[in-house]
């Protein structure tokens, strides 16, 4: 009986920790560099307290990048700098030099503000990890020409179920980032880029997400990649360039 009570107390204590301190698990601005090296031609502005980086190529097409939970999103400007499109990336509240604290509500509000300000004739959304849920949210609320999701997930709630199966994740998670809920409203062509070895957004969560995608074009798995290093692989950039070529409107 004493052992059972002790185990129950431990179970309840850890469950309370997960509920009260989940922001420390979901959002990791402490791991994101405050400042990153920007490519030539990039500009940084503050938009209502949100740090926004952009490259203006005078193109009718703009790429919007939504970063991961431990990244300075402005790093992505270098990834797309040599492409013939405008590029916009922004740091979530609490990341980089953006004001505020990260939460689902604050991130969605920031993403909406940035998209409203920089949207173009043609708009392609690219989300990475946590940002796949953010990109899906925006694409569900605005017409877009394409959606590219790099290491996506069904929802943070589902990831919590996979990681902590003995807890009622749906009751504990306050920042669900329900990608599946938004993506079923999206008609735009959707592409998935997955890591071959992904312990953060594992194959089980992608498998659960796929049935909700209305216009899935391709799922591309980057050989030898992990969740952390997928953007560093030449094959990832090659895949992105090929997808963007497919999505680009005829000149």
C-alpha positions, 0 to 999 in steps of 0.5 A, spaced: 500 500 500 505 504 501 509 503 495 502 504 491 501 511 494 508 513 493 508 511 486 501 515 485 504 521 488 510 521 483 505 520 478 501 526 480 507 530 481 510 529 475 503 530 471 503 537 475 510 539 473 508 537 465 502 542 466 505 547 470 511 548 466 510 545 459 512 552 456 519 550 458 518 543 454 515 546 448 518 553 447 526 553 447 528 560 446 534 559 451 537 554 445 536 559 440 541 564 438 539 572 439 543 574 433 545 570 427 549 572 420 544 575 415 546 574 407 547 580 403 541 584 402 537 582 408 533 587 412 531 586 419 525 591 422 521 590 428 513 589 427 509 591 433 515 588 437 516 582 432 523 581 429 522 580 422 527 579 417 526 579 409 529 579 402 526 583 397 527 580 390 522 584 387 518 578 385 511 577 385 512 570 389 514 571 397 516 565 401 514 565 408 518 561 413 516 559 420 521 556 424 522 551 430 522 551 437 529 552 438 531 556 432 532 563 430 528 563 424 532 569 421 537 563 419 533 561 414 534 567 410 541 564 408 537 558 406 533 561 400 537 567 399 540 565 392 533 563 390 529 568 385 523 570 390 522 574 396 523 571 403 520 573 410 522 570 416 520 572 423 522 570 430 516 568 435 515 572 441 521 571 446 525 569 440 531 573 438 529 580 439 522 579 439 518 582 445 513 578 449 513 570 451 511 564 447 505 561 447 500 558 441 496 564 442 502 569 441 505 565 436 499 565 431 498 572 433 505 574 431 504 570 424 498 573 422 501 580 423 507 578 419 503 575 413 498 581 413 504 586 412 508 582 407 503 578 403 504 578 396 501 576 389 503 569 390 505 566 397 508 560 399 509 557 406 514 553 409 514 551 416 519 547 420 518 543 426 514 547 431 513 552 425 509 547 421 503 548 425 504 555 425 504 555 417 498 550 417 494 555 421 496 561 416 494 557 410 487 555 413 486 562 414 488 565 408 489 563 400 496 561 399 499 558 393 503 552 396 505 549 403 511 546 405 512 542 411 519 540 414 518 535 419 511 536 421 507 533 426 499 531 427 499 536 434 503 537 440 497 533 444 499 527 440 507 528 441 505 528 448 501 522 448 507 518 444 512 521 449 508 520 456 503 515 454 501 514 461 498 521 462 491 524 459 495 529 454 488 532 452 487 535 459 494 537 460 497 540 453 495 548 453 498 549 447 496 544 442 498 546 435 493 542 432 496 541 425 491 536 423 485 541 424 488 546 420 490 542 414 484 539 413 481 546 411 487 547 406 486 546 398 493 549 396 498 543 394 502 541 400 509 537 400 512 534 406 519 533 407 521 528 413 527 526 416 529 519 416 531 518 423 526 523 427 525 522 434 522 529 435 516 528 430 517 521 429 514 517 423 507 515 428 505 523 428 506 524 420 502 517 419 497 520 423 497 527 420 497 524 413 489 522 412 487 530 414 491 533 408 487 534 402 492 536 397 498 532 398 503 532 392 509 528 395 512 526 401 520 526 401 524 523 406 531 526 406 536 520 407 541 520 413 538 526 416 535 527 423 530 532 426 536 537 428 540 537 422 535 536 416 536 543 414 544 542 413 543 536 408 544 538 401 538 534 399 534 538 403 535 544 399 535 540 392 528 538 394 526 545 396 528 548 390 524 542 386 518 543 390 518 551 389 519 550 381 513 546 381 509 551 385 512 557 382 506 560 377 508 561 370 512 567 368 
